[in-house]
């Protein structure tokens, strides 16, 4: 199963957790958590795991620990995850 890097633009303090399409070359993710003490990063990993049918340990934050622009790596992405990403605004996997 392949691994892939995913660029993400995070908007914190949203009314609900959701993937809202694309912004430039990044996936736009809205999170309820504030950007305090790593809470938004933890919620991002939890949310992506649920939304993309993954285990939390398959997602790792590579860049952007203290930034809205992040890069995560998805390790051993199963086919269902790749299909979901393609559905979400045609991301090439």
C-alpha positions as CSV (number, residue, x, y, z in Angstrom):
1,X,0.0,0.0,0.0
2,X,1.4,3.4,-0.9
3,X,2.2,6.3,1.4
4,X,1.4,9.8,0.3
5,X,2.0,13.4,1.4
6,X,-1.1,15.6,1.8
7,X,-1.0,19.4,2.0
8,X,-3.6,20.8,4.3
9,X,-4.8,24.3,5.1
10,X,-6.4,24.3,8.6
11,X,-9.0,26.8,9.8
12,X,-9.5,26.5,13.5
13,X,-12.4,27.4,15.8
14,X,-14.9,26.3,13.2
15,X,-18.5,25.3,14.1
16,X,-17.8,21.7,13.1
17,X,-15.0,19.5,11.8
18,X,-15.2,19.1,8.1
19,X,-13.3,18.9,4.8
20,X,-14.4,21.9,2.8
21,X,-12.8,21.3,-0.6
22,X,-9.6,22.8,-1.8
23,X,-7.7,26.1,-1.4
24,X,-4.9,26.3,-4.0
25,X,-3.0,23.0,-3.9
26,X,-4.1,22.2,-0.4
27,X,-7.1,20.4,1.1
28,X,-9.1,22.8,3.3
29,X,-10.0,21.4,6.7
30,X,-12.1,23.2,9.3
31,X,-11.6,22.1,12.9
32,X,-13.5,23.0,16.1
33,X,-10.4,23.0,18.2
34,X,-8.4,26.2,19.0
35,X,-4.8,26.4,17.9
36,X,-3.6,26.1,21.5
37,X,-1.1,23.6,23.0
38,X,-1.3,21.3,19.9
39,X,-5.1,20.7,20.3
40,X,-5.8,21.5,16.7
41,X,-3.0,19.2,15.5
42,X,-4.3,16.3,17.6
43,X,-7.9,17.0,16.4
44,X,-6.6,17.1,12.8
45,X,-5.1,13.7,13.0
46,X,-8.2,12.3,14.8
47,X,-10.5,13.8,12.2
48,X,-8.5,12.7,9.2
49,X,-8.3,9.1,10.6
50,X,-12.0,9.0,10.9
51,X,-12.8,10.7,7.6
52,X,-10.3,8.6,5.6
53,X,-10.9,5.2,7.2
54,X,-7.4,5.1,8.8
55,X,-5.8,4.4,12.1
56,X,-4.3,7.4,13.9
57,X,-0.9,5.9,13.8
58,X,-1.0,5.9,9.9
59,X,-1.1,9.7,9.9
60,X,2.0,11.8,10.9
61,X,2.4,15.6,10.8
62,X,5.5,16.3,8.8
63,X,5.4,20.1,8.6
64,X,3.4,23.0,10.1
65,X,3.2,22.2,13.7
66,X,2.6,25.9,14.5
67,X,1.2,26.9,11.1
68,X,-2.2,26.8,9.3
69,X,-0.4,25.2,6.3
70,X,0.5,21.6,7.1
71,X,1.8,18.6,5.4
72,X,0.8,15.2,6.7
73,X,2.0,11.8,5.5
74,X,-0.4,9.0,5.3
75,X,1.4,5.7,5.7
76,X,0.2,2.5,4.0
77,X,-2.9,4.2,2.6
78,X,-5.6,1.6,1.7
79,X,-7.5,1.8,-1.5
80,X,-10.6,3.0,0.3
81,X,-8.6,6.0,1.6
82,X,-7.3,6.8,-1.9
83,X,-10.9,6.6,-3.3
84,X,-12.1,9.0,-0.6
85,X,-9.4,11.5,-1.3
86,X,-10.2,11.4,-5.0
87,X,-13.9,12.1,-4.1
88,X,-12.8,15.1,-2.1
89,X,-12.2,17.5,-4.9
90,X,-10.2,15.3,-7.3
91,X,-7.0,15.0,-5.3
92,X,-4.4,13.0,-7.3
93,X,-3.2,10.1,-5.2
